[in-house]
């Protein structure tokens, strides 16, 4: 199925504005606008394994829930504008490809890859995104082997630690990113590493508070 060039606005409550469930399906969600919805998630993808969905060139703004929530699914998420939502991207048990998105001014984190255990690891690709002015972490990856490349992560603020790029028990490569002017309350304003063996190279990391790098 293809869901294309629709306008979703003012939908109230529920688990999602657009719910995609079940394996053996590839969904195309493209060129839609989602505004002023109060569901827990705007686009929710569940139990789809590696088949998953392509979410491309959508406008998701001024909604109260998570913009895109994927669990046990690995969608391609690219060229979307995700601004002023309750949360940006929340991806659990996911090896998604997230590229060329603008994710800004959300009340929670920008991009959050989370695994409840390290048994099922994720290998996300996060590249060429602008993650700006979110009121939480910029990019969080917990476990797996991410490729975090060529992102601009700037002006995110949090009352916690590890604001710009937060790596928890990860390996993988973090390279060619600009991480600047992020501000945390305690530590790790720029890049924080807890556990794992990531390779951090060729990044511009400056002007973060209280520190640029916290290991």
Secondary structure as UniProt FT lines:
FT   STRAND          2..4
FT   STRAND          7..9
FT   STRAND          16..21
FT   STRAND          27..30
FT   STRAND          33..35
FT   STRAND          41..49
FT   TURN            50..51
FT   STRAND          53..56
FT   STRAND          59..61
FT   STRAND          66..73
FT   STRAND          76..78
FT   STRAND          81..83
FT   STRAND          87..92
FT   STRAND          97..99
FT   STRAND          102..104
FT   STRAND          111..114
FT   STRAND          125..127
FT   STRAND          130..132
FT   STRAND          139..142
FT   STRAND          147..149
FT   STRAND          152..154
FT   STRAND          165..170
FT   STRAND          173..175
FT   STRAND          178..180
FT   STRAND          191..196
FT   STRAND          199..201
FT   STRAND          204..206
FT   STRAND          213..214
//
